[in-house]
Amino acid sequence: MTSDNGLSRAADEAHGAPPVGGYKPAHERQVTIDNRDSGDTIRLRRSVNDTIGSIIDSMYVDFRLTREQDDRLQCRGNGQDVFAFASLTLAQYLDQGHCPNLHWSFVGGTGGA
């Protein structure tokens, strides 16, 4: 989505546009992640300039988990894989229309040999 000046909404907000909702900095967003294995939910407030990969890393720290090859992290709204967008910034992720509500669901891999 773009504004009148041709910049994306997330870019506008990152450059000082008024905050959405009036109480949180406009350059930050809250990412909610449900751990389907444990029933825990975390809420991470992150800058729109942070990468999806850095948010994923924070998720593993907060859940006290080590990443396994068969872990799944999906958008709760459309089931889209979040890991595939690790190199994007949060602003790019949102501007491209991926999981606009930023509510993700994590399921750990089963491991094994």
Secondary structure by P-SEA (a helix, b strand, c coil): ccccccccaaaaaaaccccccccccccbbbbbbbcccccbbbbbbccccccaaaaaaaaaaaacccccccbbbbcccccccccccccccaaaaaaaccccccbbbbbbccccc
